C-alpha cells in the first residue's frame, strides 16, 4: 500500500476482510453532496450485507450522545458505533479521525460500552486495520 489512499486500501486490503455496511452508511451515501460519488458509492458497497437498525442500536447511540462521548451534532457517528457494538463488529473501519478514530474518544467509547454490557468495538483507521490483518 504505497500512500494509503482509500482506493488502494479498498483494492488491496478489503478483500481480506468480512465487510458489512449499516443503514446509517447507506443513508450517508444517499446524502453525499458530490453527485458523481453519490452514484459510485452505492455500487462499491452493494455486495456487502446491510446491518439493519434495531431499537437497541438507537438506545446505545442515545447513550453515547447523552454522555457526550460523541457530540450531538454527530448523531450518525453515534449510530455507527452503536451498530458495531450491537452487531458485535470487532473492528469497524473509519476514515473519520475527528470523532470515531480519535484516541480520546475511543477510550470513552470503550469505558461506556464496557460498563453498559454490549460488545465493545475498536474503531480503526484503514492503516490500523492493515496492521491487525498482518498479525
C-alpha positions as CSV (number, residue, x, y, z in Angstrom):
1,X,0.0,0.0,0.0
2,X,2.0,2.9,-1.3
3,X,0.4,6.1,0.1
4,X,-2.5,4.6,2.0
5,X,-5.2,6.2,-0.2
6,X,-8.8,4.9,0.3
7,X,-8.8,3.5,-3.2
8,X,-5.6,1.5,-2.6
9,X,-6.9,0.2,0.7
10,X,-10.2,-0.8,-0.9
11,X,-8.4,-2.7,-3.7
12,X,-5.6,-4.3,-1.6
13,X,-6.9,-4.8,1.9
14,X,-10.7,-5.0,1.8
15,X,-10.7,-8.5,0.2
16,X,-9.0,-9.8,3.3
17,X,-12.0,-8.7,5.5
18,X,-15.5,-9.8,6.2
19,X,-17.3,-6.5,5.5
20,X,-20.7,-5.0,6.3
21,X,-22.4,-1.7,5.9
22,X,-25.1,-0.2,8.1
23,X,-28.4,1.5,7.3
24,X,-26.6,4.7,8.5
25,X,-23.9,4.3,5.9
26,X,-26.4,3.9,3.2
27,X,-28.2,7.0,4.4
28,X,-25.0,8.9,4.4
29,X,-24.2,7.8,0.9
30,X,-27.7,8.9,-0.3
31,X,-26.9,12.4,1.2
32,X,-23.5,12.8,-0.4
33,X,-23.3,16.2,-2.0
34,X,-20.9,15.2,-4.7
35,X,-23.2,13.8,-7.5
36,X,-20.6,11.5,-9.0
37,X,-19.7,10.0,-5.7
38,X,-23.4,9.6,-4.8
39,X,-23.7,7.4,-8.0
40,X,-20.4,5.5,-7.4
41,X,-20.6,4.7,-3.7
42,X,-23.7,2.5,-3.8
43,X,-22.0,0.3,-6.3
44,X,-19.0,0.0,-4.1
45,X,-21.0,-1.3,-1.1
46,X,-23.7,-3.2,-3.0
47,X,-22.3,-6.6,-2.3
48,X,-21.9,-6.0,1.5
49,X,-24.6,-7.3,3.8
50,X,-26.5,-4.4,5.3
51,X,-26.9,-4.3,9.1
52,X,-30.5,-3.2,9.9
53,X,-31.3,-0.6,12.6
54,X,-32.7,-2.1,15.7
55,X,-34.2,-0.3,18.8
56,X,-31.3,-1.4,20.9
57,X,-28.9,0.4,18.5
58,X,-30.8,3.6,18.9
59,X,-30.6,3.2,22.7
60,X,-26.8,2.6,22.6
61,X,-26.4,5.6,20.3
62,X,-28.5,7.8,22.5
63,X,-26.3,6.8,25.5
64,X,-23.2,7.9,23.6
65,X,-24.8,11.2,22.8
66,X,-26.3,11.8,26.2
67,X,-23.0,11.0,27.9
68,X,-21.3,13.4,25.4
69,X,-19.0,10.7,24.3
70,X,-19.9,11.7,20.7
71,X,-21.2,15.3,20.1
72,X,-25.0,15.6,19.4
73,X,-24.0,17.2,16.1
74,X,-22.5,13.8,15.0
75,X,-25.5,11.6,15.7
76,X,-24.6,9.4,12.7
77,X,-21.2,8.7,14.3
78,X,-23.0,7.5,17.4
79,X,-25.1,5.3,15.2
80,X,-22.0,3.8,13.6
81,X,-20.5,2.9,17.0
82,X,-23.8,1.6,18.4
83,X,-24.4,-0.6,15.3
84,X,-20.9,-2.1,15.6
85,X,-21.5,-2.7,19.3
86,X,-24.9,-4.3,18.9
87,X,-23.9,-6.4,15.9
88,X,-20.6,-7.4,17.5
89,X,-18.4,-6.0,14.8
90,X,-14.8,-6.2,16.2
91,X,-13.1,-3.6,14.0
92,X,-15.4,-1.0,12.4
93,X,-13.4,0.9,9.8
94,X,-13.5,4.6,9.6
95,X,-11.7,7.4,7.8
96,X,-13.2,9.8,10.4
97,X,-10.3,10.5,12.7
98,X,-12.1,13.5,14.2
99,X,-14.8,11.7,16.1
100,X,-14.6,8.0,15.6
101,X,-10.9,7.0,15.5
102,X,-9.6,9.7,17.8
103,X,-7.8,8.1,20.7
104,X,-9.6,10.1,23.5
105,X,-13.0,9.3,22.0
106,X,-12.1,5.6,21.6
107,X,-11.2,5.3,25.3
108,X,-14.5,6.8,26.3
109,X,-16.5,4.5,24.0
110,X,-14.7,1.5,25.5
111,X,-15.5,2.6,29.0
112,X,-19.1,3.4,28.2
113,X,-19.7,0.1,26.3
114,X,-17.9,-2.0,28.9
115,X,-20.0,-0.6,31.7
116,X,-23.2,-0.9,29.7
117,X,-22.5,-4.5,28.8
118,X,-22.6,-4.6,25.0
119,X,-19.8,-5.7,22.7
120,X,-17.0,-3.2,22.6
121,X,-15.9,-2.4,19.1
122,X,-12.5,-1.0,18.3
123,X,-12.9,1.8,15.8
124,X,-9.9,1.6,13.5
125,X,-8.5,3.5,10.5
126,X,-7.5,1.7,7.4
127,X,-3.8,1.7,8.3
128,X,-4.6,0.3,11.8
129,X,-6.8,-2.5,10.3
130,X,-4.0,-3.3,7.9
131,X,-1.7,-3.8,10.8
132,X,-4.2,-6.0,12.6
133,X,-4.7,-8.1,9.4
134,X,-0.9,-8.6,9.2
135,X,-0.6,-10.0,12.7
